[in-house]
Amino acid sequence: MRKLSALWKLNLSDFWKAFVITVISQPVAIIYNTVQAGSLTFDWHSMGKAALMSAIIYLGNNWITGMNGRLFSNAPFPASAPK
């Protein structure tokens, strides 16, 4: 089972995972810019913005998600009804 941080808290592992997401998002930004420009160009400003936004969004998601993966709640998912 994966370890999630509590609601409204961030662990050190959340920051490491955000870093990994940021590194992974960069090839996507490079490919997108290459397709749009028609040639391989590096727009460092837009790549930096994409990296920063992906890290902020990932950390924001972890900040508002509780330990059980529910948004704005630490309560467990309700058990399924017996059949």
Secondary structure, DSSP 8 states (H G I E B T S, - for coil): ------TT---HHHHHHHHHHHHHHHHHHHHHHHHHHSS----HHHHHHHHHHHHHHHHHHHHHB-TTS-BT--S--------
